């Protein structure tokens, strides 16, 4: 993963939206996150460690939708913000076992499981290049199970599902940041993506009216998977993960905040209930980083 010293965004470049709703430069935000991580015991920005998740992180199994981490507090907590940093790897080209013929992406999401409304932002492989894309609207068919936010795939299905955001083209090895911010008062949504390696950011905003976003997710999203082997192959590393809720007065710089929401892990499984895509319990104790691993199409 990239070191903090590598981040060379100049003062005044496009910024992320912080968790209070004001603009904050990404360089400043990363520095603030770094301070909090050091205070929490430090974070190695190399490969995400593989160990048991923090206590009380539940696990769900799904055959499509999201693999990674999410929170759904059963209508008690509404989320306005989610962010993550991820490194672009060649593994993304075959994320779900069949490449661009069965689209999937790595990124972040805010969602309402009661209405199937979702906002998604991430990186995907088109068959010829990586692209950063976003989507907002209803999740595409097939709508999955009791929690469509993690049991369904991309917004509006696998064709025409996302909007092209970047005028830059990520390449293998680039470090990307993603952030989605929903303003509960104005109902405007801002999505922000940066390529730290190329030192460029892009932002767009839209308004879909008032939303109850009861869920956030970070990880891989796919409409289906055809993986058959265990999740032993490294896919990508996520870092600087964070989320926040509507009434919060300060940022947590973490996705593991058990006093405010219940974090869960979602794994992809095949027809034999074998885990084929997962973080393998690699979330660090502070809820800042994890790795994703997937299987192959042969046992």
Buried (B, 14 or more C-beta within 10 A) or exposed (E): BBEEEEBEBEEEEBBBBBBBBEEBBBBBBBEBBBEBBEEBEEBEBEEBBEEEBBEEBEEBBBBBBBBBBBBBBEEEBBBBBBBBBBBBBEBBBBBBBBBBEBBBBBBBBBBBBEEBBBBBBBBBBEEEEBBBBBBBBBBBEBEBBEBBBBBBBBBBBBEEBBBEBBEBEBEEEBBBBBBBBBBBEEEEBBBBBBBBBBEBBBBEEEEEEEBBBBBBBBBBBBBBBBBBBBBEBBBBBBBBBBBBBBEBEEBBBBBBBEEBBBBBBBBBBBEEEBBBBBBBBBBBBBBBBBBBBBBBBEE
